[in-house]
Amino acid sequence: MHQEPVSTADLYDQHGEALQSVSVQFQDFGGRLSFHGPARTVKCHEDNGLIKEILSFPGNGSVLVVDGGGSLRYALMGDMIAANAESNGWAGVIIYGAVRDRAALAELELGIKALGSNPRKTVKRSHGAVDEVLSLGDVKVRPGAMVYADIDGILIEH
């Protein structure tokens, strides 16, 4: 799935306070550094079962926003789940938590932002919540809200 790159700085200059700027400092892990799309949300803690399940379905250009509670103890996504997301047409994944398989993630045509990495994988109990309003720092992310991300940061539509 091809997307034209967006500039979050230019978008903010054009739309100002209609967009919320996420102040949490995420790192880029995917091969696509600029991505955008409507949000799907998952809230989970050290359990990536729901993430794996959702990314196995067509994404149609959506961005999965995951509130992993900021935990860096376990990776919530690795190369196999990310490759599945890429092949299913997801624009990107933003994880308030950790990923793993950094070298493989960098080869994918998928936007991936996370707090850090850890080689330790999670359990898959599928505990958590899907498509509920989440918080990334002081910014609320509602399902369906437009998400714009690039190397400068993340903007969320009000």
C-alpha positions as CSV (number, residue, x, y, z in Angstrom):
1,M,0.0,0.0,0.0
2,H,1.6,3.3,-1.1
3,Q,1.1,6.5,0.7
4,E,2.4,10.0,-0.1
5,P,4.5,11.2,2.7
6,V,3.0,13.9,5.0
7,S,4.8,16.5,7.0
8,T,3.4,16.8,10.5
9,A,5.1,20.3,10.9
10,D,3.3,21.5,7.7
11,L,0.0,19.9,8.8
12,Y,0.3,21.6,12.2
13,D,1.1,25.0,10.5
14,Q,-2.0,24.6,8.4
15,H,-4.5,23.3,11.0
16,G,-3.1,24.4,14.3
17,E,-5.2,23.4,17.4
18,A,-7.5,21.2,15.3
19,L,-4.7,18.7,15.7
20,Q,-3.3,17.4,19.0
21,S,0.5,16.9,19.1
22,V,1.7,13.9,21.0
23,S,4.5,14.9,23.3
24,V,5.6,11.4,24.2
25,Q,8.9,10.8,22.3
26,F,8.6,7.7,20.2
27,Q,11.3,6.0,18.1
28,D,10.9,5.0,14.5
29,F,11.3,1.3,13.7
30,G,9.5,0.6,10.4
31,G,10.7,1.2,6.8
32,R,8.0,3.8,6.3
33,L,8.9,7.0,8.2
34,S,5.8,8.9,7.2
35,F,2.3,7.4,7.5
36,H,-1.3,8.3,8.2
37,G,-4.8,6.9,8.5
38,P,-7.8,6.4,10.7
39,A,-7.1,5.0,14.2
40,R,-7.9,1.6,15.5
41,T,-7.1,1.2,19.2
42,V,-6.0,-1.5,21.5
43,K,-5.3,-1.3,25.2
44,C,-3.2,-4.2,26.6
45,H,-0.5,-4.8,29.1
46,E,2.4,-7.2,28.3
47,D,0.0,-9.3,26.2
48,N,0.0,-9.0,22.4
49,G,-2.8,-11.4,21.6
50,L,-5.3,-8.7,20.6
51,I,-2.6,-6.9,18.5
52,K,-1.9,-10.1,16.6
53,E,-5.6,-10.8,16.0
54,I,-6.4,-7.3,14.7
55,L,-3.4,-7.0,12.4
56,S,-4.3,-10.4,10.8
57,F,-7.4,-8.7,9.2
58,P,-7.3,-6.1,6.4
59,G,-6.3,-2.7,7.7
60,N,-7.4,-0.6,4.7
61,G,-4.8,2.0,5.4
62,S,-5.6,2.3,9.1
63,V,-3.1,3.0,11.9
64,L,-3.2,0.7,15.0
65,V,-2.6,2.7,18.1
66,V,-1.6,0.5,21.1
67,D,-1.6,1.6,24.7
68,G,0.8,-0.9,26.2
69,G,1.0,1.1,29.4
70,G,4.6,2.3,28.5
71,S,6.0,-1.1,29.6
72,L,9.3,-2.0,28.1
73,R,9.5,-5.4,29.8
74,Y,8.0,-7.3,26.8
75,A,7.8,-6.6,23.1
76,L,4.3,-6.2,21.9
77,M,5.2,-6.7,18.3
78,G,7.9,-8.4,16.3
79,D,8.7,-9.2,12.7
80,M,6.0,-11.8,12.1
81,I,3.1,-9.7,13.4
82,A,4.5,-6.6,11.6
83,A,4.9,-8.5,8.3
84,N,1.3,-9.6,8.7
85,A,0.2,-6.0,9.2
86,E,2.1,-4.9,6.1
87,S,0.6,-7.6,3.9
88,N,-2.9,-6.8,5.2
89,G,-2.7,-3.1,4.2
90,W,-2.1,-1.4,7.5
91,A,-0.4,2.1,7.2
92,G,1.3,1.8,10.5
93,V,1.4,0.8,14.2
94,I,2.1,3.1,17.1
95,I,3.0,1.2,20.3
96,Y,3.2,2.9,23.7
97,G,5.5,0.0,24.7
98,A,8.3,-2.1,23.1
99,V,8.9,-4.0,19.9
100,R,11.5,-6.5,18.8
101,D,13.3,-7.7,15.7
102,R,14.4,-4.2,14.8
103,A,16.4,-5.1,11.7
104,A,13.5,-7.0,10.2
105,L,11.0,-4.2,11.1
106,A,13.2,-1.6,9.3
107,E,12.8,-3.6,6.0
108,L,9.0,-3.5,6.0
109,E,6.9,-0.9,4.1
110,L,5.1,-0.2,7.4
111,G,5.2,2.8,9.7
112,I,6.2,1.6,13.2
113,K,6.7,3.8,16.2
114,A,7.3,2.5,19.7
115,L,9.1,3.6,22.9
116,G,11.9,1.1,22.6
117,S,12.8,-2.5,22.0
118,N,13.2,-5.7,24.0
119,P,13.9,-9.2,22.7
120,R,11.5,-10.8,25.2
121,K,8.2,-11.9,23.7
122,T,4.8,-11.6,25.5
123,V,2.2,-14.1,26.4
124,K,-0.9,-14.2,24.2
125,R,-3.9,-14.3,26.4
126,S,-5.8,-11.6,24.4
127,H,-6.6,-9.6,27.5
128,G,-7.4,-6.0,27.0
129,A,-9.8,-3.7,25.1
130,V,-10.3,-2.9,21.4
131,D,-11.6,0.3,19.8
132,E,-11.9,2.4,23.0
133,V,-10.6,5.9,23.6
134,L,-6.9,5.8,24.6
135,S,-4.4,8.2,25.9
136,L,-0.9,8.8,24.5
137,G,0.5,11.0,27.2
138,D,-1.9,13.9,27.4
139,V,-3.5,13.3,24.0
140,K,-6.8,11.3,23.6
141,V,-7.0,8.9,20.7
142,R,-10.5,7.9,19.7
143,P,-11.2,5.1,17.2
144,G,-11.6,6.6,13.7
145,A,-9.6,9.8,14.4
146,M,-7.0,10.6,11.8
147,V,-3.4,9.9,12.8
148,Y,-0.5,11.6,11.1
149,A,3.1,10.5,11.9
150,D,6.5,11.2,10.6
151,I,10.1,11.7,11.9
152,D,9.0,14.9,13.7
153,G,6.2,13.3,15.7
154,I,2.6,12.3,15.8
155,L,-0.5,14.4,15.3
156,I,-4.0,13.2,16.2
157,E,-7.3,14.8,14.9
158,H,-9.5,16.1,17.7
